[in-house]
Amino acid sequence: MGSILQMRGITKTFPGVVALDNVNLSVAEGEIHALVGENGAGKSTLMKVLSGVYPHDSFDGVIEFRGEECRFSGIADSEKRGIIIIHQELALVPLLSIAENIFLGNEKAKRGVIDWNATNTAAANLLNRVGLRENPATKIYELGVGKQQLVEIAKALAKEVKLLILDEPTAALNDDDSAHLLDLIDQLRDQGITCII
């Protein structure tokens, strides 16, 4: 398969620190690609550059996604292209339901009013895709970390993810949750979603 992502000459500095120095990364479409290195090696920084957390004018180098050069000014730009990052610190709202979290900022609405039937039905379908058997109305605070991570992946699927970035996804998971997550990543690859772990 061809390349879905090319990052060339990526250099990112912070005051007094060179975090990334002329880094190159190529990822083939349909691949599960693992970035491995010590703490402080720059893995998360590189993924934040890719996903627009650090905007295009804050680093040097070129990002090409699906053959086109990209200049993301924020996360919303990268998400529009199908690049979704799930950070180690999950970004869910504990007091909202699973369905509300999945579609937060991406609401299913008719004439400015949220369509709760459509929202809950779509959420249930996404939960089924990630293997999470929970009612979409369940509050996030009622779920363990493993299930919350599955909600984050369902949220990415709702945004039509093409490249899913998981920052240290198994760090806070037990062995069973880790195994389930890795199986799910295999299934996503079979559905045409490229992953970087």
C-alpha positions in Angstrom: 0.0 0.0 0.0 1.0 3.6 -0.5 2.0 6.1 2.1 -0.9 8.0 3.9 1.5 10.2 5.9 4.9 11.8 5.3 6.5 14.1 7.9 9.8 15.5 6.7 12.4 17.6 8.5 10.2 18.3 11.6 12.0 20.5 14.0 10.3 21.8 17.1 11.9 23.9 19.8 10.8 25.3 23.1 12.8 28.0 25.0 16.2 26.4 25.7 15.2 22.9 24.4 15.2 21.3 21.0 12.3 18.7 21.3 12.5 17.5 17.7 15.5 17.8 15.4 14.9 17.2 11.7 12.6 14.2 12.3 11.2 12.2 9.4 8.3 9.7 9.6 6.5 7.8 6.9 3.4 5.7 7.6 1.8 3.3 5.0 -2.0 3.3 4.6 -3.6 0.6 6.6 -0.6 0.2 8.9 -0.5 0.0 12.6 2.6 2.0 13.3 4.2 2.1 16.8 6.5 5.0 17.9 8.8 3.7 20.7 11.3 5.5 22.8 12.2 6.8 26.2 10.2 9.4 28.1 11.2 12.8 26.7 12.3 11.4 23.3 9.7 13.5 21.5 7.0 11.0 20.6 4.1 13.0 22.0 5.5 16.2 20.7 5.7 14.8 17.1 2.1 13.6 17.4 1.0 17.1 18.7 2.7 18.6 15.6 0.9 16.2 13.3 -2.5 16.8 14.9 -2.4 20.6 15.0 -2.0 20.9 18.8 1.2 22.8 17.8 0.1 24.8 14.7 2.1 24.9 11.5 3.9 28.1 12.2 5.3 26.9 15.5 7.7 24.3 13.9 9.8 23.7 10.8 9.2 20.9 8.3 6.6 19.5 6.0 3.5 17.3 6.7 1.9 15.5 3.8 -1.3 13.6 4.3 -2.8 11.6 1.5 -0.5 13.2 -0.9 -1.3 16.8 0.0 0.8 19.2 2.1 -1.0 20.2 5.2 -0.7 23.3 7.4 -2.9 22.8 10.4 -3.6 25.8 12.5 -5.3 23.7 15.2 -6.9 20.4 16.0 -10.1 21.2 14.2 -8.1 21.5 10.9 -6.5 18.1 11.3 -9.9 16.5 12.4 -11.5 17.8 9.2 -8.9 15.8 7.2 -9.5 12.7 9.3 -6.5 12.8 11.7 -7.7 12.2 15.2 -5.5 12.1 18.3 -6.6 10.5 21.6 -4.3 11.8 24.4 -3.2 9.8 27.3 -5.3 12.2 29.5 -8.7 11.5 28.1 -10.8 14.5 27.0 -14.3 13.4 28.1 -16.8 15.4 30.2 -17.6 13.2 33.2 -21.1 14.6 33.9 -22.3 14.1 30.3 -23.5 10.9 28.8 -21.6 8.7 26.4 -23.7 9.9 23.5 -23.3 13.6 24.5 -19.5 13.1 24.7 -19.3 11.3 21.3 -21.1 14.1 19.5 -19.9 17.1 21.6 -19.1 19.8 19.1 -20.4 17.6 16.3 -24.1 17.5 17.4 -26.8 15.8 15.4 -29.4 18.6 15.1 -32.4 19.6 13.1 -33.0 23.3 12.7 -30.7 24.1 15.6 -32.3 21.5 18.0 -30.4 18.4 19.0 -32.1 15.2 17.7 -31.7 13.0 20.7 -33.2 9.9 19.0 -30.7 10.2 16.1 -27.9 11.0 18.6 -28.5 7.9 20.8 -29.1 5.6 17.8 -25.8 6.7 16.2 -24.0 6.4 19.5 -25.3 2.9 20.0 -24.0 1.9 16.5 -20.6 3.4 17.3 -20.4 1.7 20.7 -21.2 -1.6 18.9 -18.3 -1.0 16.5 -15.9 -0.6 19.4 -17.3 -3.5 21.4 -18.7 -1.5 24.3 -22.0 -2.7 25.6 -23.2 0.3 27.5 -26.4 2.4 27.2 -25.5 5.7 25.4 -27.3 7.6 28.2 -24.7 6.3 30.8 -22.7 9.1 32.3 -18.9 9.0 31.7 -18.1 9.0 35.4 -19.8 5.6 35.8 -17.2 4.0 33.4 -13.7 2.7 34.1 -10.7 4.0 32.2 -10.8 1.2 29.7 -14.4 1.9 28.7 -13.7 5.6 28.6 -11.0 5.0 26.1 -13.4 3.0 23.9 -15.8 6.0 24.1 -12.9 8.2 22.8 -12.4 5.8 19.9 -16.2 5.8 19.1 -15.9 9.6 19.1 -13.1 9.4 16.6 -15.2 7.1 14.4 -18.0 9.6 14.5 -15.6 12.1 12.9 -14.8 9.7 10.1 -11.2 9.1 11.2 -8.6 8.0 8.6 -5.5 8.2 10.8 -6.0 7.5 14.5 -3.3 8.5 16.9 -3.3 6.9 20.4 -0.9 8.4 22.9 0.3 5.7 25.3 -3.2 4.0 25.1 -2.4 1.1 27.4 -0.6 3.0 30.2 -3.6 3.2 32.5 -5.3 -0.1 31.5 -5.3 -3.5 33.0 -4.2 -6.6 31.0 -7.8 -7.5 29.8 -8.6 -3.9 28.8 -5.2 -3.6 27.0 -5.9 -6.9 25.1 -9.3 -5.7 24.1 -7.9 -2.4 22.9 -5.2 -4.0 20.8 -7.8 -6.4 19.2 -10.0 -3.3 18.4 -7.0 -1.6 16.7 -6.6 -4.7 14.5 -10.3 -4.5 13.6 -10.0 -0.8 12.8 -7.1 -1.5 10.5 -9.2 -4.1 8.7 -11.8 -1.3 8.2 -9.2 0.8 6.5 -8.2 3.0 9.5 -4.5 3.6 9.9 -3.2 3.8 13.5 -0.2 5.3 15.2 0.4 4.2 18.7 
